Amino acid sequence: MKYNDIICQQIHEHISDLYENGLVDKKTMDKFDKSCLAPVKPLTSNEICEIREKEGISQTAFAHRLNVSKNIVAAWERGTRTPKGAALKLLTLVQQKGIDAIA
């Protein structure tokens, strides 16, 4: 997880512990997630292509690692579709730490 700052990280970790022990409800945990975690920024088609090319792998291999179809990766790179949710988080992780981070 990427936090807005160190204070947010510490607060979020404590609240997460309370949530896991049933002392904080889901609604409260969601509020802390939104306020403490850094948002995942959308990626352009060029950025997605650059991420894949930097890793030196084909669209098919990239799709396999992301658990999506090759056609989806091709659509992202053409700009006809936009990654969202888990796919966007995985792409951001690969961008920051490399393909091995999700292997």
N, C-alpha and C positions, 0 to 999 in steps of 0.2 A: 504494500500500500504506500501511496505517496501522500504525505501530509502537507498542509499549508505551512506549518512551522513546527518547531520542536515542542512548543507548549501544547499545540493541538494534538500532536502525537501522544504525549503523556496523558492528556485528558481522555483521549479516545481509547487508549489502552486500558485505563482504569474503568471507564464506562463499559467497555467490551467485556471485561472481567465480571462486572456486576450483571450485565445482560446474560452472560453464560451461566451465572448462578441463579438466575430468575429474579433478581432484585430490580431490574430495569426492564420495562416493557418494550415491545418491538417499535412502537411509534416513537418513543424517546430515543431509542438506538438509531432509528432512521434520521432523526433530527441531528444527532451528533455526527453521523456519517456525512450528511450534507454540509455541515458547518466545518468539519475538521479535515475531511479528505479533499485533496486537490482534484478538481474535475478533469476528466479525460477529454482532451481537445479533439475536435474532428480532424481527420487527415484528408488532404487533397489526393486526387488520383496520382499526381506526380510524386507526392511523398510516399504513397503506398508502393509505387513502382520502384522508387529509390531504396526503400527498406528491403524489398525482395532482391534487387540487383546487388545491393551492398552485401547481402548474405550469399550471393552467388548461386542461387538455386532457381529452378524452373517454377513456372506458375503451378504446375501439377504438384511438385514437391512442397511448395509453399502452402498450397491449399490443404494438402495432407496434414501438414504440421498444425494448421489452424482449424482442422476438422470442418472444412467447408469444401464445396466443389470447385474445380478448376474454373468453371464458368463464372462463379461468383468473384473469384480473384480477378479474372479478366474484366468483368464488369466494373469492379472497383478501379482498376487501372485505366479503364476507358472513361470513367466518370459517370457511367450510366446508373450505377448503384453506389450507395454509401454504407460503409460498415457502421454498425451500431452495437450497443450492448457489449456482450462478452467478446465478440470478434474485434471490436474497436479496442478493448482493453488488451487483448492479446497482441494486436498490431503495435500498440504503444509500448508494450513490454519488449517486443522484438526490437523496436526502434531504439529503445534505451539500453537494452542488455544483450541483444543478439538472439539469434534463433535457438541457441542451446538453452536459453532460459525457459523455453516452453517444451523442450524435448522430453 
